[in-house]
Amino acid sequence: MASHRRARPLGRHSAVTTLSRSAATVLAATAAVLAGGGSALADPAAPATADQVRQQVQSLYARAEVAGQQYDGAKEQEQALLRSSGLLQQRVAVEQQHINTMEAGMGELASAQYRQGGGMDPLVRLLFSAHPDQYLAQASSADQVDASTAQTLHQVEAEQRQLAQDRTEAVGELARLESLRRSIAGSKAQVQQQLGHARALLAGLDGAQRSALAQAEQQVEDVSAQAAAAAESVLPVGEGPASASAAVALAAARSALGRPYVYGATGPGSFDCSGLMYWSWQHAGVRLPRTSQEQMYAGRLVPLSQARPGDLVIYYSDHHHVGMYAGNGMVIHAPYPGARVRYEPVDSMPVAGVVRV
């Protein structure tokens, strides 16, 4: 994960921001160690420098969360494809039934005419013709079939063409669905692989490394506690939510504090970063896109200095993380596997944009 210049702090809580910066390297290392494996701490006999650890674990965490957001987006597309594919297959069945009914009626009429007149009736020849259009043109010119029969045959042929087109489209949708499911499986496998690395890494840590991780987690808790106090203090006049919907969404996000991060989860018991935003704004009657990348374009961009509670804060240049601005320079977000929904200073990660829904 490339380094970024941090955004200017918001609000009057510079002490919390300073603490968050002093703990930033350790916090990032903890996040990535819990999110995915790597070699940074794999060799206790040759420990990496703090900067090497930070760079490696930040890169691992970024890849893990990118895979998680890809999984989220693919799952949403899968649901949309399942709905459209089901409707299309239903339409194909109705069209086929209609054609069957018309052909059955025409067959009965042709059979009756054959029994009455003997020999091959023009209508029968038409039904078995390899080129109905040519036959209809000839038959019409020779007055061999009446207008209503020709119209019925034209209708059958048109509906057969539509049926063939819809069947081709249905086959294509099913193929896209299968491809999408492979993509989902691949993204999920990436996440699971990195979590497996994390478990193996944690199991192999020595006492000093475990102590360092415990200390880092305590620093995270200290930052989160102070961020919570700042976020929940009285807001300055004119700095409350920009709308009633934003206030409802923020209240929902706050109600999720302490719930665990799980990739692909949209609540109510667990969340990933974009899942928390999706769930919170759903309480306000707004259906956000599922991924942080799509949420970047779910509303109007505003400057960070003008952020209001309820706004979405999108992080990193590839937009793979999102939180909700909670006021007084703080955000509420679902950080990473092993962590729980919590408050942090808005500038604890590089801000890519602020979105007002």
PLY file of the C-alpha trace (Angstrom):
ply
format ascii 1.0
element vertex 357
property float x
property float y
property float z
element edge 356
property int vertex1
property int vertex2
end_header
0.00 0.00 0.00
1.61 3.24 -1.07
2.13 5.97 1.45
-0.20 8.98 1.30
-0.17 12.45 2.80
-2.65 12.46 5.65
-5.67 14.71 5.56
-5.82 17.78 7.78
-7.54 16.95 11.12
-11.10 18.12 11.64
-12.59 19.53 14.80
-10.93 20.50 18.07
-9.63 17.07 19.11
-5.98 17.37 18.15
-4.89 15.26 21.13
-6.71 12.23 19.77
-5.25 12.82 16.32
-1.75 13.10 17.74
-2.18 9.85 19.65
-3.53 8.14 16.56
-0.49 9.24 14.57
1.94 8.04 17.21
0.25 4.63 17.16
-0.33 4.53 13.40
2.56 2.23 12.52
1.76 -0.29 15.23
-1.97 -0.10 14.52
-1.43 -0.77 10.82
0.85 -3.69 11.62
-1.73 -5.17 13.97
-4.47 -4.75 11.40
-2.57 -6.54 8.71
-1.24 -9.30 10.95
-4.82 -10.06 11.90
-6.03 -9.71 8.31
-3.48 -11.77 6.42
-0.17 -13.59 6.50
3.25 -12.54 5.25
6.92 -12.79 5.97
7.41 -9.69 8.08
7.24 -11.54 11.40
7.68 -15.07 10.13
11.36 -15.28 11.16
11.72 -14.29 14.83
15.51 -14.77 14.62
15.81 -11.99 12.03
13.18 -9.38 12.88
12.36 -6.81 10.22
12.62 -3.11 10.88
9.48 -1.26 11.94
9.24 0.40 8.53
9.58 -2.94 6.72
6.87 -4.45 8.90
4.59 -1.48 8.26
5.01 -1.62 4.49
4.55 -5.38 4.22
1.54 -5.66 6.49
-0.18 -2.62 4.97
0.23 -4.21 1.54
-1.22 -7.50 2.79
-4.18 -5.77 4.40
-4.89 -3.78 1.23
-4.95 -6.95 -0.89
-7.22 -8.66 1.62
-9.73 -5.85 1.67
-9.65 -5.38 -2.11
-10.48 -9.09 -2.47
-13.26 -8.68 0.07
-14.79 -5.78 -1.84
-14.54 -7.74 -5.09
-16.41 -10.54 -3.35
-19.09 -8.10 -2.15
-19.57 -6.63 -5.62
-19.73 -10.02 -7.29
-22.31 -11.27 -4.78
-24.50 -8.26 -5.50
-24.21 -8.87 -9.25
-25.04 -12.52 -8.66
-28.32 -11.60 -6.99
-29.22 -9.25 -9.84
-28.39 -11.92 -12.43
-30.40 -14.53 -10.57
-33.44 -12.24 -10.64
-33.11 -11.33 -14.31
-32.31 -14.90 -15.35
-35.34 -16.21 -13.47
-37.63 -13.65 -15.12
-36.18 -14.43 -18.54
-36.65 -18.18 -18.14
-40.20 -17.58 -16.99
-40.83 -15.49 -20.13
-39.37 -18.23 -22.34
-41.73 -20.77 -20.78
-44.77 -18.53 -21.36
-43.74 -17.86 -24.98
-43.25 -21.56 -25.67
-46.65 -22.37 -24.21
-48.31 -19.70 -26.36
-46.65 -21.04 -29.50
-47.66 -24.59 -28.61
-51.28 -23.48 -28.19
-51.36 -21.68 -31.54
-49.72 -24.54 -33.39
-52.09 -27.04 -31.82
-55.09 -24.98 -32.98
-53.71 -24.67 -36.50
-52.96 -28.37 -36.62
-56.56 -29.21 -35.74
-57.81 -26.84 -38.45
-55.50 -28.35 -41.08
-56.51 -31.88 -40.12
-60.21 -31.04 -40.41
-59.71 -29.46 -43.84
-57.74 -32.47 -45.05
-60.49 -34.89 -43.97
-63.14 -32.80 -45.67
-61.43 -32.17 -48.99
-58.97 -35.02 -49.34
-55.40 -34.52 -50.48
-52.82 -32.13 -49.12
-54.48 -28.87 -48.15
-52.47 -25.68 -48.76
-52.51 -24.98 -45.03
-50.99 -28.41 -44.36
-48.31 -27.78 -46.95
-47.68 -24.44 -45.32
-47.26 -25.99 -41.88
-44.65 -28.41 -43.22
-42.94 -25.92 -45.51
-39.23 -25.30 -44.93
-39.71 -21.68 -46.08
-43.03 -20.36 -44.70
-42.41 -16.80 -45.92
-41.92 -17.91 -49.53
-44.92 -20.20 -49.40
-47.12 -17.50 -47.86
-46.17 -15.09 -50.62
-47.03 -17.65 -53.29
-50.18 -18.78 -51.52
-51.45 -15.26 -51.04
-50.96 -14.45 -54.72
-52.81 -17.61 -55.71
-55.61 -17.03 -53.17
-54.77 -20.41 -51.62
-55.00 -19.18 -48.03
-57.09 -16.47 -46.52
-55.75 -13.42 -44.76
-56.49 -14.66 -41.25
-54.53 -17.88 -41.81
-51.57 -15.94 -43.20
-51.69 -13.56 -40.25
-51.71 -16.47 -37.79
-48.72 -18.07 -39.50
-46.83 -14.79 -39.49
-47.56 -14.45 -35.77
-46.31 -17.97 -35.07
-43.11 -17.33 -37.00
-42.53 -13.98 -35.24
-43.06 -15.56 -31.82
-40.70 -18.40 -32.69
-38.00 -15.86 -33.60
-38.57 -14.05 -30.30
-38.46 -17.34 -28.43
-35.14 -18.27 -30.06
-33.73 -14.84 -29.18
-34.89 -15.10 -25.56
-33.48 -18.62 -25.25
-30.10 -17.41 -26.52
-30.20 -14.55 -24.03
-31.11 -16.94 -21.21
-28.17 -19.20 -22.08
-25.89 -16.15 -22.06
-27.18 -15.04 -18.66
-26.57 -18.48 -17.20
-23.02 -18.44 -18.62
-22.40 -15.02 -17.07
-23.79 -16.30 -13.80
-21.42 -19.27 -13.83
-18.45 -16.99 -14.60
-19.49 -14.68 -11.79
-19.71 -17.56 -9.35
-16.16 -18.56 -10.25
-15.09 -14.98 -9.56
-16.87 -15.08 -6.18
-15.15 -18.34 -5.30
-11.78 -16.87 -6.30
-12.20 -13.72 -4.21
-13.39 -15.74 -1.23
-10.43 -18.09 -1.58
-8.04 -15.12 -1.53
-9.55 -13.84 1.69
-9.54 -17.28 3.30
-5.94 -17.87 2.25
-4.80 -14.64 3.87
-6.76 -15.36 7.03
-5.10 -18.79 7.11
-1.70 -17.10 6.87
-2.71 -14.86 9.76
-3.68 -17.79 11.97
-0.43 -19.59 11.18
1.57 -16.42 11.79
-0.07 -15.74 15.14
0.47 -19.35 16.20
4.19 -19.03 15.48
4.87 -15.78 17.36
7.24 -15.84 20.32
6.55 -14.19 23.66
8.10 -10.85 22.75
6.09 -10.63 19.54
2.86 -11.51 21.30
3.60 -8.84 23.87
4.17 -6.30 21.10
0.84 -7.20 19.52
-0.96 -6.93 22.85
0.60 -3.51 23.39
-0.46 -2.44 19.90
-4.02 -3.59 20.54
-4.11 -1.65 23.80
-2.99 1.46 21.95
-5.78 0.87 19.45
-8.28 0.58 22.29
-7.00 3.81 23.83
-7.32 5.67 20.53
-10.79 4.22 19.94
-11.97 5.19 23.45
-10.79 8.77 23.04
-12.26 8.90 19.52
-15.60 7.70 20.90
-15.58 10.41 23.54
-14.82 13.02 20.88
-17.41 11.70 18.40
-20.19 11.56 20.97
-19.55 14.98 22.49
-21.83 17.90 21.64
-21.43 19.02 18.04
-20.78 22.68 17.27
-23.76 24.62 15.95
-24.25 23.99 12.23
-22.10 20.84 12.17
-24.82 18.22 12.68
-26.10 15.77 10.05
-26.89 17.35 6.69
-30.31 15.66 6.54
-32.79 13.66 8.59
-31.78 10.55 6.62
-28.13 11.08 7.52
-29.09 11.33 11.19
-30.94 8.00 10.98
-28.01 6.34 9.20
-25.55 7.62 11.81
-27.75 6.35 14.64
-27.84 2.92 12.99
-24.05 2.86 12.59
-23.62 3.80 16.25
-25.93 0.97 17.25
-23.48 -1.44 15.58
-20.51 -0.40 17.74
-18.67 -3.43 19.07
-19.92 -5.89 16.45
-17.23 -7.92 14.65
-15.78 -7.42 11.19
-16.57 -10.30 8.81
-15.86 -10.21 5.07
-19.04 -10.02 3.02
-21.30 -9.32 6.03
-24.04 -6.68 5.97
-25.35 -7.09 9.50
-26.97 -7.12 11.81
-24.54 -9.30 13.76
-21.36 -8.54 11.80
-20.12 -6.27 9.02
-17.37 -5.50 6.58
-16.58 -1.85 5.92
-19.01 -1.22 3.06
-21.56 -3.60 4.57
-21.83 -1.33 7.61
-22.55 1.68 5.38
-25.05 -0.33 3.31
-26.89 -1.52 6.42
-26.86 1.86 8.17
-28.26 3.81 5.24
-30.84 1.09 4.62
-32.34 2.13 7.96
-32.85 5.57 6.43
-34.65 4.09 3.42
-31.66 4.49 1.10
-30.19 1.55 -0.81
-26.48 2.19 -1.29
-24.32 0.25 -3.73
-22.68 -2.71 -2.03
-18.97 -1.94 -2.37
-16.82 0.95 -1.18
-15.70 1.58 -4.77
-19.30 2.04 -5.89
-20.22 4.00 -2.76
-17.67 6.61 -3.84
-20.23 7.61 -6.50
-23.40 7.21 -4.43
-23.85 10.92 -3.82
-22.27 14.35 -4.04
-18.59 14.83 -3.27
-17.85 17.45 -0.63
-14.52 18.71 0.75
-13.20 16.92 3.81
-13.25 20.21 5.67
-17.05 20.34 5.13
-17.83 16.76 6.19
-21.04 16.35 8.18
-22.19 13.39 10.31
-23.59 10.62 8.11
-21.33 11.41 5.15
-19.35 8.50 3.69
-15.58 8.80 3.94
-13.82 6.77 1.24
-10.20 5.81 1.88
-7.15 5.01 -0.26
-6.58 5.70 -3.95
-8.35 2.49 -5.00
-11.31 3.27 -2.68
-11.15 -0.12 -0.96
-12.22 1.11 2.50
-15.08 3.27 3.76
-16.31 4.71 7.05
-19.00 7.13 8.17
-18.19 10.59 9.43
-19.48 10.87 13.00
-18.63 14.49 13.77
-15.83 16.25 15.64
-13.16 14.84 13.32
-14.09 11.16 13.88
-15.43 8.30 11.78
-17.17 5.08 12.69
-16.15 2.03 10.64
-15.58 -1.73 10.54
-11.75 -1.87 10.42
-10.47 -5.40 9.66
-10.88 -9.07 10.65
-10.36 -9.57 14.35
-11.50 -6.02 15.12
-14.92 -4.63 15.95
-16.90 -1.65 14.72
-15.40 1.41 16.40
-14.56 5.10 16.18
-11.25 6.45 14.88
-9.97 9.87 13.79
-11.00 10.64 10.23
-7.38 11.17 9.18
-6.08 7.86 10.54
-6.09 6.63 6.91
-5.57 8.54 3.63
-8.90 10.06 2.58
-9.84 9.72 -1.10
-13.20 11.50 -0.93
-16.20 12.44 1.19
-19.64 11.58 -0.19
-22.90 13.19 0.89
-25.75 10.77 0.15
0 1
1 2
2 3
3 4
4 5
5 6
6 7
7 8
8 9
9 10
10 11
11 12
12 13
13 14
14 15
15 16
16 17
17 18
18 19
19 20
20 21
21 22
22 23
23 24
24 25
25 26
26 27
27 28
28 29
29 30
30 31
31 32
32 33
33 34
34 35
35 36
36 37
37 38
38 39
39 40
40 41
41 42
42 43
43 44
44 45
45 46
46 47
47 48
48 49
49 50
50 51
51 52
52 53
53 54
54 55
55 56
56 57
57 58
58 59
59 60
60 61
61 62
62 63
63 64
64 65
65 66
66 67
67 68
68 69
69 70
70 71
71 72
72 73
73 74
74 75
75 76
76 77
77 78
78 79
79 80
80 81
81 82
82 83
83 84
84 85
85 86
86 87
87 88
88 89
89 90
90 91
91 92
92 93
93 94
94 95
95 96
96 97
97 98
98 99
99 100
100 101
101 102
102 103
103 104
104 105
105 106
106 107
107 108
108 109
109 110
110 111
111 112
112 113
113 114
114 115
115 116
116 117
117 118
118 119
119 120
120 121
121 122
122 123
123 124
124 125
125 126
126 127
127 128
128 129
129 130
130 131
131 132
132 133
133 134
134 135
135 136
136 137
137 138
138 139
139 140
140 141
141 142
142 143
143 144
144 145
145 146
146 147
147 148
148 149
149 150
150 151
151 152
152 153
153 154
154 155
155 156
156 157
157 158
158 159
159 160
160 161
161 162
162 163
163 164
164 165
165 166
166 167
167 168
168 169
169 170
170 171
171 172
172 173
173 174
174 175
175 176
176 177
177 178
178 179
179 180
180 181
181 182
182 183
183 184
184 185
185 186
186 187
187 188
188 189
189 190
190 191
191 192
192 193
193 194
194 195
195 196
196 197
197 198
198 199
199 200
200 201
201 202
202 203
203 204
204 205
205 206
206 207
207 208
208 209
209 210
210 211
211 212
212 213
213 214
214 215
215 216
216 217
217 218
218 219
219 220
220 221
221 222
222 223
223 224
224 225
225 226
226 227
227 228
228 229
229 230
230 231
231 232
232 233
233 234
234 235
235 236
236 237
237 238
238 239
239 240
240 241
241 242
242 243
243 244
244 245
245 246
246 247
247 248
248 249
249 250
250 251
251 252
252 253
253 254
254 255
255 256
256 257
257 258
258 259
259 260
260 261
261 262
262 263
263 264
264 265
265 266
266 267
267 268
268 269
269 270
270 271
271 272
272 273
273 274
274 275
275 276
276 277
277 278
278 279
279 280
280 281
281 282
282 283
283 284
284 285
285 286
286 287
287 288
288 289
289 290
290 291
291 292
292 293
293 294
294 295
295 296
296 297
297 298
298 299
299 300
300 301
301 302
302 303
303 304
304 305
305 306
306 307
307 308
308 309
309 310
310 311
311 312
312 313
313 314
314 315
315 316
316 317
317 318
318 319
319 320
320 321
321 322
322 323
323 324
324 325
325 326
326 327
327 328
328 329
329 330
330 331
331 332
332 333
333 334
334 335
335 336
336 337
337 338
338 339
339 340
340 341
341 342
342 343
343 344
344 345
345 346
346 347
347 348
348 349
349 350
350 351
351 352
352 353
353 354
354 355
355 356
